[in-house]
Amino acid sequence: MAQEEVFKKIVSHCKEYGFVFPSSEIYDGLGAVYDYGQNGVELKNNIKKYWWDSMTLLNDNIVGIDSAIFMHPEIWKASGHVDAFNDPLIDNRDSKKRYRADTLIEEHLAKIDEKIDKEVEKAAKRFGEAFDEQQFRSTNARVLENQAKRDDIHDRFSKALNASDFEALRQLIIDCEIVCPISGTRNWTEVRQFNLMFSTEMGSTSDGAMKIYLRPETAQGIFVNFLNVQKTGRMKIPFGIAQIGKAFRNEIVARQFVFRMREFEQMEMQFFVRPGEELGWFAQWKETRMKWHKSLGMGDHKYRFHDHDKLAHYANAATDIEFEMPFGFKEVEGIHSRTDFDLSQHEKYSGKKMQYFDPELNQSYTPYVIETSIGVDRMFLSLLSGAYCEETLDDGETRVVLKLPAALAPVKLAVLPLVRKDGLPDKATEIMQLLRFDFSCQYDEKDSIGKRYRRQDAIGTPYCITIDHDTLTDNCVTIRFRDTMLQERVPVEQLHGIVAEKVSMRNLLQKLT
C-alpha cells in the first residue's frame, strides 16, 4: 500500500475512533487546528507523563515549572523572535498555493537520496551475501552521479540559507526544476519572509492597551525564571528545568494533519552548563533523547539524526531526531546548544543580572544551555504512524490494530461479559470495580465478542478480559493479548498483578537507566 494511502487511513482512523477531530467542525472547521478526542487525550497525557517522569524522576538535577502563556513583549525582542522569527515562503502563481522554500528543496534532496538507496537495494538483491555496500556506493556510476548532484544542491542550499539569500533559494528551486505538487508548474514568485507570531492586546481600553504575543515557544518562560528556580531550589550547575505547555505559531503552510499546527504543545527542557562544556553535554543529550524514543519499540530503523544546515542565531550546534512518518522522515525533536544567548539577552534587555555564582570555581558566569524540545503532537503522530497495522488473519478476515506500547495505550484493559445475561454482566461489573482505580478500563457488552475485540484492537487496548459462564464457578477469566491474539485462563485474584506488571510506566523508564 502506498504510504500516502496509509497516511489517509491513519487520519480517518483518528476521527472514527475518537483520537483527533477537526476543531470547530460543525462550523466547517478552522485551518490547522485540531481537538483531541477521548482516546487521543489519554494517549497524549500518557506521552507527556512518560516524558515528564523520564526528566524529573530519573534525573536528580532536573525540575519542572509551568510558566504563563502571556509574557512581557520585551521578552520576544530580547529573544530575537520579533525580528528574526520568520519562514522563507514562495507562492506558485498557477495553483495560488504557498510553500516553505527550504522544505521544497529538502524534499527534492530526499528524492535524490531515495534514488541512491534504490540503486543500492537492487544491487544488494542481485549480489546477495557477497554485496559490499560501501564499495558499491563509492564506485557505481549512477550512484556517484546522483551523489555529486545531491552534494552540489546541498552546498548551494546551505550557503543560501546561512546567508538568508532568498534570490539564491528561488534560483535553486528553478534550477532543480521543482514543480508545484498541485499545478505541476514551475511558475514561482519571489521568496519572502513571514513572521510567525500571533499578536493581541492586553488592557481595558484601546488607548491603554499593550501589544503582546502568544508565545511561539515555551523556552523563554524557563529562561526568565532561571534564577528563581536556581535560588529557591538551591540548584547547582549542571541542572535542568523542564516544562510542558501550549505554543502558537501563525504557520502559513500548515499541513500534514497534526504534524504542523497553529496551536500545539511542546515538551522542553533547558539544561544549564558551564561555558566550554556545552558540546560534551550536547553529545550526551543527543544519545539520551534517541534512547528515549527507541525504547518505545517502534523500530530503531525508523529514527535518525539530521544535523541542521543553518544554525539558528542562538546556536553553536543543532540536530533533529527524525521519525519515518508515512510522508517521509520528519522532525519530532530538536536538540540545540543555545550557548549563553538567551540569558545574556535577557540580562541586557531587563537590566537584571542573570549570572550564576559557581562555588567550585569561585566565580560568576552566564551559563550555556542545551535544549531538548519535542512536539507533543508530532510525537503523538509518530506513535500512531508506527503503531498502525492492518493484518490478514488465518481465516481470511482483516483487522486494524494499534500496536501502541502498553504503558501509553489510552485504555489498558477491556472487560467483556460473553453474553448480556445469566449474571455475567454483574460479575464483569464486579471485576471492573476491582481494577478501575488503578487502570483505565472500558466495559463493553454490545455485539459479538469478536466485534468487541476488533474495537479494542483499533484503539490499541493491550488486554481484554472475557467473563464466561465458567467464571461464575471457577472465578477465572480469559485474558486476550492484543498483539498475538493469544488467550490465557487466569484467576480473577491474579488479574491486578498481571496487568500492573504489563502496563506500568516503570517498564519504559527502566530501559533508560
N, C-alpha and C positions, 0 to 999 in steps of 0.2 A: 504494500500500500504506500502511495506517495506520502511524503512527510507533511505536505500541505493538507492532504486529506485527514491525516492523523490529528493535526492541529485543530481543524474544523470540528472533528469529533470530540476533542477534549473540551473545546469551548461549549459545544452543545451539551456535553455530559455535565459540565459545571452548572448549567442552568437547570437541567432536568432533575438533578439530584441535590439541589439546594446548597451548592457551593458558592456560586457567584451569579448575581443578577445585574443587568444593566440598570444604572441608577435612574430614578425618575421615569421608569419605563412606561407608566400609564400616560405620561406626557411626552411620549416619543423619545425619551432618554436625554442624556447630556453627554456630549462627546468626551471620551477617555475618562469617564468617571463610573465607578462600579460599586455595588453593595455586596457585602459578603453574607451569604445565607446561613442557615442553621448549622450545616455541616462545614461550610467554609470558615466560619468564625471559630469553630472548635479546632480545626486544623491550624488556622493562623495563630490562635492562642498557644497551641502546643509547640509550634515552631518558635514562638517568642520565649516560651518557658525554657526550651532546650538551649537557646542562645544565652538567655539571662543566667541560667544556672551554670552553664559552661564558663561564663565570665566571672560571676560573683562567688560561686561556691568552690570552684576549682582553683581560684587564684586569691591568695590572701591579700594581695595588694591591688585588687580592683573592686571598686564600689560603684553604686548606681545613683543617678539623680533623675529628676523629671522636671525639666525647665519649661517655661512658658512658650507658647507659640508666638505671641506678640512680644517683640523686643524693641528696645530703643533704636530708632532708624540709623543713628550714628554707627551702630554695630556693623551694619551692612556696608557702610562706607569704609570702615576700618578693614573689614574682611576682603574688600575688593569686589563684592557682588554688585554694587551699584554701577561700577564702571566696567567690570570685566566678566559678568555672568551672562555670556552670550553663546548662541549657536550659529554656525555659518549655514545659512539656508539658501536654497536655489529653487526656482519655480520652472515647471515645464509649461510653456505658453499654450500648447495644444490641449493638454489634459486639465490645466489650471491647478495641478497638484503641486504641493510644496514638499521638498525633501531636505534632509541634512546632507550637505555636500560631502562631509567626511564619511558619512555612512554609505553613500553611493560608492565611493572609492574603496572603502573597506570591503564591501560586498563583492566588488569586482576582483579585488585581490583574493578573496576567499574562493571565487570561481576558478582562478588560476591554480590555487592550491589543490582544489578538487581534481583538476585535470592531471596534475602531477601525481596525486595519490592513486588515481585510476590506472595510470601507466604502471605504477609500482605494483598495484594489485594484480593486474593482468600478467605481469612478468612473474610474480610470485606463484600464481597458479600454473604458469607454463613450466617453470623450472623446479617447482616443488621444494624439497628439503635442501637442494643444492643452491637455492637462491641466496645471493648476497645483496641485501638491500642497499647497504652503504655504497658498494661498488657500482650497482646499477644507477643509483642517483648521481654518482659522480662521472659516469661515462655515457649514459644513454643520451642520444642526440635530442630527442623530443623533450626529455626531462630538462636537459641543460638549456634548451631554447626557452622553454616556459619559465624556468627559474631565473634566467637572465632578464626576461621581460618583467617578471614579478619584482626582481630586485631594483630595476630601473624605476618602475612605477612607485614602489615603496620609498625609494630615495627622494624622488620628486615630491611625493605626498608628505613625507616627514619634514622636508625643508619648507614647503609651503605652509604647513600647519604651524610650525615653530616661528615662522616669520609673519604669521597672520596675513599671508599674501593671498587674498581672495581671487585675484585675477589668475594666479597660477593654479589655484584649485579648480577654477572653472575650465581653464585650458586643459588641465589633466583629464577632466571629465569628458571634454570634447575629443582629446587625443585617444583616449581609451574607448571611444565610441560607445559610451554608456547611454542607454536609452531609458526613457521613462517606462516603468512597468505597465502603466495604464495606456498611454497613447502609442508607445513603441517608437516615438520620435526623439530626436536629439535637439529639439528647439528650446534651448535653455536660456534663462535670464542671467543677469549678473548674480554673484554670490553676495548676500547681505547678512549683517549681524542683527539678531533679535535678542533683547534682554528677556530673561525667563521669569522674573519675579512678579508676583501679584502684589499690587499696592491697594491700600484702603486708607481710610481716615479715622483718627481717634479724637474724640472731642464732642462736646454737646452743641456747638454752633459751627456754622461754616467758616466764620472768621477766625474762630479759635481752634479749629481742627488741625491736627498734626498728621502729616503723611507718614504712614508706617507700612511695613511689608509683612505679608505672611511668610514665615521663614522658609527658605528654599533648602535648608539642611538643618539637622539638629546639632551639628558640631559646635556652632558658636555659643549655644547655651552652656556647653561644657566649658569652653574657654573662659567665658566671663565669670564662671563660678569656680575657676581653678583654685584660687586662694581660699575661697570659702570652704571648699571640700578639704583642701590640704591642711588648713589650720584646725578646723573642727574635728577632722578625722585623724589628726596627728600623722598624716601620711608622709612617708619618706620615699624619695625618688630611688628607683623607678616605681611608679604606681599608675593605675589607670582609672578612668571614670567612664562608666557605661550609661547609655540612655536608649530608650525605645520611644519613638514619637512620630507624629504626623509631620510631613513636609509638603510644600506646594510649589509646583513649577508650571508656568504657562507654556507647556510644551506645544509648539506649533505643529510638530509632526508627532502626534500621539497615535500609536497603533500597536498591533500585536497583543490585543486583549489587555491583561493586567501588567504586561511587561513594561509599558511606558504610559504612565497616567499623570494626570494633573494634580491629583491628591493621592498621596501614597504614604507609606510608613517605612521608617528606617530603624535599623539597629546599629548604633555606632559606639565605638569605644576609642577614646583618645588615651594613649599611653605615653606618659611624660618621662623623659630620659635625660641623662647628661649629654651635653653637646659633645660630638665626636664619637658617641657610642650608638648613634641612631641607625646606621646602616647594618650593624650587627643585630640590633633588635628588629629592624625591618625584615631581615632574612629569617629570624626566628618566628615572627608573627606570620610570615608567608607560610611556613611549614605548619604552624599550629592551626591556622584557619583552613588550609587544604585538608588537614586531617579531620577537622570538624565536619566538613562536607562529605568526605569519603566514608565516614563512619555510618552514614545513613543507608549505605548499601545499594545505591542507585547504579553502581558500576564505576570503578576507578577510571576507565577509559572515557567516561563522559565529562571529565573535568580536565582543565588545562589552565596554565598561566598565560596571560597576554600582557607583555610589557607595553607601556604607553609610548606612542611615537612622539607625542607632545606632552611635556610635563606642565601641570598647572603652575600658575605664578608662585605658589607657595611651596612647591615640592622639589626635592632633590632625588627622589626615586618613587616609582609608582608602578603597580601591576594590578591586573584584574584576575580574579578567578572566574573562568567562564564555564558554563554548563552547556552541553549539547541539547538545545531545545529542538522541537520539530522544524523550526525555521533557522537552524544553524547554531554554532557556538555563540553564546551571548553572555555578557557580564552579569553575574549575580552578586559579586562582592568586589570592592576595591580596597587595596592596601596601599597606603601612601606614607612616605616620610615627609611630613609637613614642615620640617625644620623648626625654627622659632618664630616663623612669620606671624602666626595668629596672636600669640601672646605679646609679641613686640608691637604689633599694630594696635592692639587694644591699650597697651601702655601709652603709646604715642597719642591716640585719639582721646582717651579718657583722662590722661594726666595722672593716672594712678599706677603705682609701682606693681608690676606683675612678675617679680622675680622670686626665686626660691633660695633660701639660705641652706646650703648643704653643710651639715655639721661635720661630716667626714673630711671634706675638703676645706672647711672653714672659709667658705666664700659664697657669695651670692651670684646667681646667673639666671638667665632666661632659659627654661628647659626646652629641649627639642621634643617633637611629638611624632609618634607613629599612630596612624589612624587605621582602624578596620571599620569599613562601612558596608553594610549589607542591606539590600532592599527586601523587606518582608514579603512584598507582593511578588517580586521576582523569585524569591526563594519558594514561595507557595506554588508558583507556576512551574518551577523546575522540578519540584516534588511530584506534582500531578503528571508532568510530562514523563518523568522516569517511572512512575508507578502504573500509568495507564496501560492496560494489556487486554487484548482480545484473544481468547483461546478457543480452539475447537476441541470438544471433549470426545471421549471414546464412542459415545452414542451418536455422534454427528452434530449434536447441539453446540451452540457457541455461548460463551459467557464473557461479559466485560467485568474486569476486576481491577481494583486499585490496590496494588501491592505496596501499600504505604508501610513504613516502619511502625510496628505495633504501638510503640510509645507515643507516636504522633497522630495515630488514627483518630478521627473525630468521635467515633463510637468504638468502645473497646470490646463490648460484649452484647450480643443479641440473645434475648430469652424468648424461646419459641415453643408454646404448647403444640403438640402434634395435631390435636383437634380442639374445637371450641366446646367441649362437653366433658362429661364423666369426671369432673373435678380437676382436669388438667390445667385450665386457666388459673384456678385457685392456687395450685401447687407452684405454677410458674410465677405468680404474683408474690408468693412467699419467698421464692428464691431471689426475685428482684429486690425485695426488701433487704435481703442479706448482703447484696452486692452494690446497691446504688450509692451508698455513702462513700465508697472508695473508687468506683469506676463509672465512666459514662456508659450507661446501659440503655438499651432500647427493647421495648416489649412489642411483639408483633404476632397477631393470631389470624390475620386475614390472608386468604388464598392458600394454595398448596404449599407444603414445606419446601418444595423445590423452588417455587417462585420467591419465597421469602429468603431462601439462601442467595438467590441471584440479586435481590435488592440489597442485601448486606454486602455482597461481593462488590457491588457497584459503588458503595460509599467507603469501602476499604475496611470494614469491620473484621478484625483478625480472628474472632472466635464467636461461634454460635452454639448456644446451649439448647438442646431439644429435650422437652419433657414428654415422656410417653406413658402408657398405662403401667409399664413395669416400674416406673419411678415411684408410683404410689405404694409399691410393696417393698422394693429393694433400696429406695432412696438414692438411686443412681441416675445420672443423666448422660446423654450423649453429647460430647463436645466435638465440634467440627472445626477443622483448621482451614482457614481461608485459602492459603497458597497451594496446599496439596489436596484439599478437599477430603483428607483422611478423617475418619471418625473414631472416637475412643470413648469407652464407657468408664465413667469415673463417679465416685461417691460425691454427694452434694457437699459434705463437710470438707472435701478437698478442693472444691472449686475456687474459693478465695485465694488459696495459696498458689494454685496453678496459674490463674490469671494474673495475680500480682507479680509473679516472677517473670511472666512473659511481657507484660506491658509497662513495666517500670521504666521511668526515665533514667534510672540508675544504670540500666544496661547500656544505654548510649553513652552516658558520661564516663563510664569505666573504660570505654575504648579510647578515651582521650588522655588518660593518665599514664 
